């Protein structure tokens, strides 16, 4: 069920919060050994919260659209009385004393938390395989990555273990797993959703947002994370006359053949539904990876400076290597990267000036095999990590809201996804565009 469907059935007394929570917990018990989506399952607490939700609704105290909704939360987020492990041996005994503000908001909205999900250690990876708790796996094919770093969050939704999840996104860590698993993932505008009480990766790039089964659900969870009361449903932007811009140079240069086919088919369907699709260029797009790495790795290394000295062997080897790389970035290179970041931000603003959203693929490839360091694109071998970040990291640098939604499958059933990016501080408008596109692509 989507959150919307659950809410209708709950208020019509066709289902209860406890029954739905029990269903999710049963699926976790049956499937988590295979998918490894959860680090911590909170069955007793979840059942208690669900019973309380049922009692409140029966008594006429309705907290809104998330009341009684079973959700998972990435284990990067503080929840009072539980360990915030960040999927690292370093933090297995780090028990949070307080709820993060986003958890406070979810509790106030009546959400039921079924557990905390697996991730790439300290969110520093795109595949969710470097984890102290073992790799998370893709529900479509357990030999493949669910994407990262919020891989457990995406897997939990697709496997029916939760109706929604909360993830984080520093270079694509909500949108990448949403694309790899075939669900919806929203990165709001930078700074909109509080990242307090969330273990940082790179503070100037970190975003918090929802993974859900639909765009309408993403809207509901996004507003709950803000602490807002939703008073009206999301309204789709009119498809007739919708203005979409494809930044084809760079962003469509390196794509798996089947991903390209699915993306072009999605554009054709949007055009057929009345959207106007044009092409634009981000002039300095080829500088994105360099700018991103000089900021992201430097900020990550600064956060981990003490523990990388004192407990280097407590990190997984690939994550430790990336942090060590960050320690060799010069201050002048970091400053230059910040200048480059501002250039890119202005270029995205300019590209959006006459359009409702940019439209591009989310992932250049389908979900990769676990353990794969490279993949073939045509006759060229490409590194998996940089390839998976290639189309998402720009919007972490610039702070623009971006959302991933499914747009088809490969011949062997792996999801493909389309990404939309909108104007800064216009996340609701982007969600309206995404809802229109989702309708056209069904």
Order of alpha helices (4+ residues) and beta strands (2+ residues): alpha-alpha-beta-alpha-beta-alpha-beta-alpha-beta-alpha-beta-beta-alpha-beta-alpha-alpha-beta-alpha-alpha-alpha-alpha-beta-beta-beta-alpha-alpha-beta-beta-alpha
